[in-house]
Every structure is written in structure tokens, then in C-alpha cells.
């Protein structure tokens, strides 16, 4: 079991299934039949002597499959850079799959990447999810780098501490008048609609449990999978919410939103994880993100 004689078109099929999360879409992407995709993965599994793909919905890579995909992604980056250096396929954009949290994407990340986006031929493939789960995207081989709340580096990668995202609990004046006339306490919070990003986002749940002894199900809670919609719904007096200070600073200054628990801030550490052999462009990306983030996440 080794990589010395692996046909990389087989790895390409595995990568396509995991990235597209479907055998059918992987076949369309590769311009081959679905049965051909299945056959290539079976050949790859026969070579390594164990399953590389968990046939779930959607399909997921096994542990060995994730290691192979991580290797494949890094090889693709190195090949692309060599092609560009040799003036081969010079017009082809270099794809960078990154796993990032929604709040960073909505606030500072695009500004951090702007200099490179303006000068390099790049196409981003962003996996946007909670910062506690982005690490798994990189470990699975789907992403070359990630923004994560986890400090531990994956084997073969580097972890860089960036700083803290600070979150404040905010509501509109109308919402406060409706639900918090008697103040923000255990009784009033049981009737006031809260907000969660998705099933992995436990910031609000953990905060109410720790400070007010409230458990999930003891209060209404929207599930809103968008940082921008978090703010929009809060401004519309549909809920109170935790938002990064970046995203609500202007609304706090204008009085459209009020910090209803100024004595309680939630600080989430952020780390940039990247593969050590990710290629020159990925290194430039990493340097840019780390430098900019450390300025704004002091």
C-alpha cells in the first residue's frame, strides 16, 4: 500500500465525489459516467485494501480517504504553480478551497484577501460554517486552510493564533420595550426569541446555560444560517442575538441596536490552519491573513 504507482485520475474521482457530495455531480464534473466514477474509486480502494469513501448521504471520505485527499489537494496546488512558472495554462485560475466562519467572512476576511484577489488569478471555493467545525473540512482534505476556534494543528500543517472575535448581545429598542421591560433575567429570557446559526453553534445556548441556568427548549430560538440575516432580523425586532462587534458597531453607535448585557462579552479565539506544503500562493494567502487578522483581532 503506497502512492508510488497510484493513478491520480482515481484520486481525482474521489476528490470530485467528496467535493460535489454526489456521484452523479462528480460524473458531470469529470465528463464521465457515474459508473465510471464508481469503478475508479473501487480500483483505488482495491489498491489500498480498505474503504476510502463512506457511502452515506452525502458521501464522506474515510480516515485514509481524508489523508489521500489532503495530499491530492496539495499536489494540485504545486502542479498549478509549476505550470504558471513554465507559462503553461497561464490563463487557468488557481482554485483555493478554504473553510471559514461566517462572521469573519462577513466582517474582515475579504478585506484581508483583497490585495491578492486583485493581483492573482484565483478562484475561491469557500466552505462557510461554524468556526468549531471548519477544522474538520481541512482534516478531510476538502480545504487547504481554515479559520478555526481549535488550536491544535493537524499533522503536516501549521496553526497560527490570530486573536479573538468579540461578540456582544444586542437587541433593538422596540424588542427591549416588548420583552425586557423588567430587565434581562431568567424569567424574561424564557419568552424572548434568541438566535442560533446552525446545529453546531452553541454560543447562545452555552451562554444562557452558564449565566441564567436555561436549557435548550426553555426559550424560543430561531435558526438563521447567515451572519447578515442575524443582524437584519435583530434590527427588525424579531430576536435578540450575539453578533461580532465588527458587524454591529455602526448600529450600536446609531442607537438602532443596544448592548443588552454590557457586562458579558463572549470572546472566541481564532486560529489560521494551513498545510505546510500548500504551495507558494497558499503561503502568500496565509501571510496576508495572519498579518491582517492580528491587526484587527487584537
VMD Tcl script that draws the C-alpha trace (Angstrom):
set ca {
  {0.00 0.00 0.00}
  {1.82 3.14 -1.23}
  {1.45 6.16 -3.51}
  {4.31 5.32 -5.86}
  {2.11 3.76 -8.54}
  {-1.28 5.35 -7.87}
  {-3.12 6.65 -10.92}
  {-4.03 10.22 -9.99}
  {-7.18 10.14 -12.10}
  {-8.51 7.75 -9.45}
  {-7.74 10.29 -6.71}
  {-9.40 12.92 -8.88}
  {-12.60 10.85 -8.87}
  {-12.51 10.51 -5.08}
  {-11.95 14.25 -4.73}
  {-14.84 15.01 -7.09}
  {-17.31 12.82 -5.15}
  {-16.38 14.40 -1.81}
  {-16.34 17.97 -3.17}
  {-19.61 17.60 -5.10}
  {-21.14 15.38 -2.36}
  {-22.70 13.23 -5.07}
  {-21.60 10.52 -7.53}
  {-23.86 11.99 -10.19}
  {-22.50 15.54 -9.89}
  {-18.94 14.16 -9.73}
  {-19.56 12.38 -13.03}
  {-20.81 15.62 -14.61}
  {-17.77 17.48 -13.31}
  {-15.37 14.88 -14.74}
  {-17.33 14.38 -18.01}
  {-17.59 10.62 -17.45}
  {-20.41 8.29 -16.45}
  {-21.48 7.68 -12.87}
  {-20.48 4.02 -13.18}
  {-17.02 5.11 -14.31}
  {-16.68 7.24 -11.18}
  {-17.69 4.27 -9.01}
  {-15.25 2.00 -10.84}
  {-12.34 4.40 -10.33}
  {-13.00 4.64 -6.61}
  {-13.29 0.84 -6.34}
  {-9.92 0.50 -8.08}
  {-8.40 2.98 -5.65}
  {-9.89 1.13 -2.68}
  {-8.57 -2.18 -4.05}
  {-5.10 -0.64 -4.32}
  {-5.10 0.49 -0.67}
  {-7.00 -2.50 0.62}
  {-9.67 -0.61 2.56}
  {-12.69 1.69 2.00}
  {-11.82 5.28 1.17}
  {-15.39 6.52 0.93}
  {-18.27 6.15 3.35}
  {-21.35 5.60 1.16}
  {-23.59 7.91 3.24}
  {-25.77 10.81 2.15}
  {-23.78 12.81 1.30}
  {-20.72 10.59 0.70}
  {-17.83 11.20 3.12}
  {-14.18 10.27 2.98}
  {-12.85 7.68 5.43}
  {-9.81 8.46 7.58}
  {-7.41 7.19 4.92}
  {-9.53 8.87 2.26}
  {-9.11 12.22 4.04}
  {-5.34 11.77 4.16}
  {-5.24 10.98 0.45}
  {-7.44 13.97 -0.42}
  {-5.23 16.30 1.60}
  {-2.22 15.00 -0.31}
  {-4.07 15.35 -3.63}
  {-5.08 18.97 -2.95}
  {-1.52 19.95 -2.14}
  {-0.21 18.21 -5.27}
  {-2.74 20.14 -7.36}
  {-1.50 23.45 -5.97}
  {2.14 22.58 -6.64}
  {1.34 21.44 -10.19}
  {-0.62 24.62 -10.89}
  {2.24 26.80 -9.67}
  {4.77 24.91 -11.78}
  {2.53 25.27 -14.85}
  {2.33 29.01 -14.27}
  {6.09 29.28 -13.82}
  {6.59 27.41 -17.10}
  {3.92 29.57 -18.80}
  {1.74 26.50 -19.27}
  {-2.03 27.01 -18.86}
  {-1.19 30.52 -17.68}
  {-4.80 31.66 -18.04}
  {-6.15 28.97 -15.75}
  {-7.27 30.26 -12.37}
  {-5.81 28.56 -9.32}
  {-8.53 27.16 -7.05}
  {-8.14 27.64 -3.32}
  {-10.59 25.67 -1.17}
  {-10.86 27.36 2.24}
  {-13.08 26.66 5.25}
  {-14.07 29.86 7.07}
  {-16.55 31.00 9.68}
  {-19.41 33.22 8.56}
  {-18.66 36.11 10.93}
  {-15.07 36.51 9.71}
  {-16.26 36.33 6.10}
  {-18.89 38.99 6.75}
  {-16.50 41.35 8.54}
  {-12.73 41.31 7.92}
  {-11.66 38.35 5.77}
  {-12.49 39.74 2.31}
  {-10.59 42.95 3.13}
  {-7.62 40.85 4.23}
  {-7.63 38.88 0.95}
  {-8.33 41.87 -1.30}
  {-4.68 42.63 -2.29}
  {-4.15 39.08 -3.55}
  {-7.57 38.83 -5.20}
  {-6.72 41.96 -7.21}
  {-3.34 40.71 -8.41}
  {-3.56 36.91 -8.65}
  {-5.58 34.64 -10.95}
  {-7.56 32.91 -8.21}
  {-10.93 31.27 -7.78}
  {-12.05 30.74 -4.21}
  {-14.05 27.72 -3.08}
  {-15.32 28.69 0.37}
  {-16.88 26.31 2.88}
  {-18.77 28.60 5.25}
  {-19.69 27.12 8.62}
  {-19.23 27.49 12.37}
  {-15.65 28.06 13.48}
  {-15.81 24.92 15.62}
  {-16.29 22.71 12.54}
  {-14.13 24.31 9.82}
  {-11.13 22.33 11.13}
  {-12.85 19.12 10.03}
  {-13.07 20.38 6.44}
  {-9.32 20.79 6.35}
  {-8.67 17.46 8.06}
  {-10.94 15.76 5.49}
  {-8.81 17.12 2.64}
  {-11.61 19.34 1.31}
  {-9.86 22.59 2.30}
  {-6.26 23.76 2.04}
  {-6.65 26.11 5.00}
  {-9.24 27.10 7.57}
  {-10.21 29.64 10.19}
  {-10.99 27.71 13.35}
  {-11.53 28.08 17.07}
  {-9.41 24.95 17.55}
  {-5.75 25.49 18.38}
  {-4.39 22.01 17.68}
  {-2.61 21.67 14.33}
  {-3.40 18.76 12.03}
  {-0.35 16.59 11.32}
  {1.53 18.18 8.43}
  {0.01 21.62 8.96}
  {0.72 24.79 10.94}
  {-1.58 26.56 13.39}
  {-1.31 30.33 13.89}
  {-3.14 32.21 16.65}
  {-4.81 35.30 15.19}
  {-6.65 36.88 18.12}
  {-10.20 36.97 19.44}
  {-13.54 37.64 17.83}
  {-15.56 39.54 20.43}
  {-19.33 39.03 20.47}
  {-21.90 41.30 22.08}
  {-25.54 40.54 22.90}
  {-27.76 43.09 21.15}
  {-31.41 43.93 20.55}
  {-33.41 46.76 19.04}
  {-35.08 49.38 21.30}
  {-38.52 48.04 20.23}
  {-37.56 44.49 21.13}
  {-36.27 45.65 24.52}
  {-39.54 47.51 25.19}
  {-41.53 44.38 24.28}
  {-39.58 41.65 26.09}
  {-37.21 43.25 28.59}
  {-39.28 45.86 30.43}
  {-38.41 44.01 33.63}
  {-34.76 43.69 32.65}
  {-32.75 40.85 31.16}
  {-33.13 37.92 33.55}
  {-34.07 34.25 33.63}
  {-37.81 34.97 33.57}
  {-37.80 37.45 30.68}
  {-35.34 35.39 28.63}
  {-37.72 32.43 28.63}
  {-40.10 34.41 26.38}
  {-37.67 36.42 24.22}
  {-36.72 34.81 20.86}
  {-32.99 34.05 20.62}
  {-30.91 33.11 17.55}
  {-28.55 30.29 16.59}
  {-26.52 29.92 13.37}
  {-26.95 26.14 12.97}
  {-26.95 22.92 14.97}
  {-23.21 23.30 15.66}
  {-23.46 26.84 17.01}
  {-23.70 26.57 20.78}
  {-22.54 30.08 21.71}
  {-26.01 31.32 22.64}
  {-27.01 28.01 24.22}
  {-23.86 27.82 26.34}
  {-24.19 31.46 27.41}
  {-27.79 31.11 28.62}
  {-26.97 27.85 30.37}
  {-23.93 29.29 32.16}
  {-25.28 32.69 33.18}
  {-29.01 32.11 33.56}
  {-29.42 28.36 34.08}
  {-31.62 28.00 30.99}
  {-31.53 24.81 28.94}
  {-32.32 24.33 25.25}
  {-36.08 24.16 24.80}
  {-36.83 26.55 27.66}
  {-36.88 29.57 25.34}
  {-37.74 30.25 21.66}
  {-34.76 30.21 19.30}
  {-34.55 30.95 15.56}
  {-32.05 29.06 13.38}
  {-30.60 31.54 10.88}
  {-27.69 30.37 8.71}
  {-26.43 33.81 7.72}
  {-24.42 36.41 9.62}
  {-26.06 39.21 7.65}
  {-29.55 37.85 8.39}
  {-28.66 37.70 12.08}
  {-28.33 41.46 12.05}
  {-31.33 42.04 9.78}
  {-33.64 40.00 12.00}
  {-32.33 41.76 15.10}
  {-32.86 45.18 13.51}
  {-36.39 44.07 12.57}
  {-37.08 43.34 16.28}
  {-37.54 39.63 15.56}
  {-34.96 38.46 18.09}
  {-32.00 39.41 20.20}
  {-28.66 37.94 19.18}
  {-24.93 37.60 19.67}
  {-23.00 39.30 16.89}
  {-19.36 40.12 16.37}
  {-18.54 43.64 17.46}
  {-17.26 44.28 13.92}
  {-20.67 43.70 12.38}
  {-22.81 45.75 14.77}
  {-20.50 48.61 15.75}
  {-22.19 51.13 13.46}
  {-25.68 50.07 14.63}
  {-24.64 50.45 18.26}
  {-23.31 53.95 17.60}
  {-26.51 54.96 15.77}
  {-28.77 53.57 18.52}
  {-30.50 51.10 16.19}
  {-29.17 48.32 18.42}
  {-28.37 48.26 22.13}
  {-25.90 46.08 24.01}
  {-28.32 44.49 26.48}
  {-25.65 42.69 28.52}
  {-22.65 45.05 28.51}
  {-21.07 43.23 31.46}
  {-20.95 39.99 29.46}
  {-18.80 39.65 26.34}
  {-18.03 36.39 24.57}
  {-14.51 36.12 23.18}
  {-13.83 33.33 20.67}
  {-10.18 32.57 19.78}
  {-9.38 32.25 16.08}
  {-6.58 30.24 14.51}
  {-5.42 30.00 10.91}
  {-4.54 26.44 9.91}
  {-2.69 25.72 6.66}
  {-0.80 22.80 5.16}
  {2.98 23.10 5.30}
  {3.27 22.04 1.64}
  {0.40 24.08 0.30}
  {2.41 25.91 -2.35}
  {3.67 29.46 -2.82}
  {0.27 31.05 -3.41}
  {-1.18 29.40 -0.32}
  {1.78 30.72 1.68}
  {1.10 34.23 0.39}
  {-2.54 33.84 1.38}
  {-1.55 32.67 4.83}
  {0.87 35.55 5.36}
  {-1.79 38.05 4.29}
  {-4.50 36.59 6.55}
  {-2.22 36.29 9.58}
  {-0.83 39.82 9.22}
  {-4.20 41.49 8.72}
  {-6.09 39.46 11.33}
  {-3.54 40.18 14.03}
  {-4.09 43.90 13.44}
  {-7.88 43.80 13.73}
  {-8.32 40.98 16.27}
  {-6.10 42.46 18.98}
}
mol new
graphics top color blue
foreach p $ca { graphics top sphere $p radius 0.5 }
foreach p [lrange $ca 0 end-1] q [lrange $ca 1 end] { graphics top cylinder $p $q radius 0.2 }
display resetview
